[in-house]
Amino acid sequence: MSSLPGIFKTSVRTTIAVFAGLMVLGGGSSQAAESAATLRIAHSYPTTNPRQAIAESFKKSVESKSGGRVKVEIFPASQLFPSRDEASALIRGDVQMIMPPWPVLAAVDPVASMFEMPGIFPSMRVALSVAEGPMGDLMAKRLATKKIELAGVFPVSVTVLTAKNKSVKSLDDVKGLRVRTAPSKFQTLIIRSLGGTPVNVEGAELFTAMQMGQVDGAWVNRSLIASGKLWDVQKHALDNFMFYPSSPVLLSADFLSKLPADLQKIVRDAAKESTRSHAAQILADDEKLLAQMKDKMEVATLAMDEKVKTALAPAFAELKKSLGDELYNQVIDAVAKASR
């Protein structure tokens, strides 16, 4: 589903603003103000994506434990904004919770780049360990200065390079392909260095883009292939494509600060618990997704050899430039420690 027309977004924001104004004019009891608290969740993926399950679990917990004092509304598939606008929308207060890919957050703070860097993590275990450890703590402190609260991190399935009409069994096969990438400068740089053409397409619009021939393939994860039924329009896949991604759960610090202490705790606890409870299931499902892919696609596996490391060198140089020597070395050290 494409983004909603601008006039609709404006009317939504106007309605919210008018409603908030009426609450202020009404004064009255704190209970009335609490009953009006609405927490909107936006994400850019289909309702079959694990993000939707996390959002629904969060909604159920918050609405139940708050006794209806917080209402949760979920907007999947870029209904409110394209993914690239989610972080700025959170800061503005147009939405109160998002679960974007790390590249979206890198536009707000370059430190997020470390979590979106292909080839930096040797496994999903290491990726999560780094995100939940000292580097995650550093990210949380930096986001707090922008009124964003890092509420949790969950695994996203292993990334894959897909193609419609061309067998992809090595990096050489990327040459000449128009490849959908996330809004990541590293993915863009890598695809270009391999002779492909990067194309940014929202996850919710990818199936149509493939059908219409706007892209030849995509750098996506297994879960999006399944939830988006991309195997109906892509017949070849190169699994383990250099990246073990995770994704943050982010809350509006402004929104939280306006809630009573008990509701703040309920929202924070629900975000952590819904993230934690689905993480193990996401990892277990990922292996099942690979088996499904093999039933429907020609699947090869990329070996992380010297050729891959050479292809990644320009991206690592860009990461070092973005972070600076000191922070870059901290990231590399954190990965090394987590890998032991």
Secondary structure, 3 states (H helix, E strand, C coil): CCCCCHHHHHHHHHHHHHHHHHHHHHCCCHHHHHHCEEEEEECCCCCCCHHHHHHHHHHHHHHHHCCCCEEEEEECCCCCCCHHHHHHHHHHCCCCEECCCHHHHHCCCHHHHHHHCCCCCCCHHHHHHHHHCHHHHHHHHHHHCCCEEEEEEEECCCEEEEECCCCCCCHHHHCCCEEEECCCHHHHHHHHHCCCEEEECCHHHHHHHHHCCCCCEEEEEHHHHHHCCHHHCCCEEEECCCCCCEEEEEEEHHHHHCCCHHHHHHHHHHHHHHHHHHHHHHHHHHHHHHHHHHHHCEEEECCCCHHHHHHHHHHHHHHHHHHCHHHHHHHHHHHHHHHC
